[in-house]
Amino acid sequence: MRARDQSDNDQRHKRNEDNILKHLEMLQDHATHFESLGTVTTMLVEGVNMQLEAELADLLDRSMTALYGVTQTSMNKEEVRS
């Protein structure tokens, strides 16, 4: 192999190493973004679930109030299930 060919190979090898390091940094940066996106998505889903749970509890309270009235004595478990 000629010295010039070896020099060209060394330059290509150096560029490949630089590209690998650059891509490694980009992957680490993207991993941080994906983790942040996952955290935000989880928080959004938890917020929606809590809102739906509150709305369902409110609907149950309204239906029980409509069914039994406000001054009714406390109900037992069988009455609540029906």
C-alpha positions in Angstrom: 0.0 0.0 0.0 1.3 3.4 -0.9 1.9 6.1 1.7 -0.8 8.3 0.1 -3.3 5.5 0.3 -2.5 4.9 3.9 -2.9 8.6 4.6 -6.3 8.7 2.8 -7.4 5.7 4.8 -6.3 7.4 8.0 -8.3 10.5 7.1 -11.4 8.4 6.4 -11.0 6.5 9.6 -10.6 9.8 11.5 -13.8 11.2 9.9 -15.7 8.1 10.7 -14.6 8.3 14.4 -15.7 12.0 14.4 -19.0 11.0 12.9 -19.5 8.3 15.5 -18.8 10.6 18.3 -21.1 13.3 16.9 -23.9 10.7 16.5 -23.4 9.4 20.0 -23.8 13.0 21.4 -27.0 13.3 19.3 -28.4 10.0 20.6 -27.8 11.1 24.2 -29.5 14.4 23.5 -32.4 12.7 21.8 -32.7 10.2 24.7 -33.1 13.2 27.1 -35.9 14.5 24.8 -37.7 11.2 24.6 -37.5 10.9 28.4 -39.0 14.3 28.8 -41.7 13.5 26.3 -42.5 10.3 28.2 -42.8 12.2 31.5 -45.1 14.8 30.0 -47.3 12.2 28.4 -47.5 10.3 31.7 -48.5 13.4 33.5 -51.1 14.2 30.9 -52.7 10.8 31.1 -52.7 10.9 34.9 -54.4 14.3 34.8 -57.1 13.0 32.4 -57.7 9.9 34.5 -58.1 12.0 37.7 -60.5 14.3 35.9 -62.6 11.4 34.6 -62.6 9.8 38.0 -63.9 13.1 39.6 -66.6 13.4 36.9 -67.8 9.9 37.4 -67.9 10.4 41.2 -69.9 13.6 40.6 -72.3 11.8 38.3 -72.8 9.1 41.0 -73.4 11.7 43.6 -76.0 13.5 41.4 -77.8 10.3 40.6 -77.9 9.2 44.3 -79.1 12.7 45.2 -81.8 12.5 42.6 -82.8 9.0 43.6 -82.8 9.3 47.4 -82.9 13.1 48.0 -80.6 15.2 50.1 -82.2 14.5 53.6 -82.1 10.7 53.2 -80.3 8.7 56.0 -77.1 7.0 55.0 -77.4 4.0 52.7 -76.0 0.5 53.1 -73.7 -1.2 50.5 -76.6 -3.0 48.8 -78.5 0.1 48.1 -75.4 1.8 46.6 -74.6 -1.1 44.2 -78.1 -1.2 42.7 
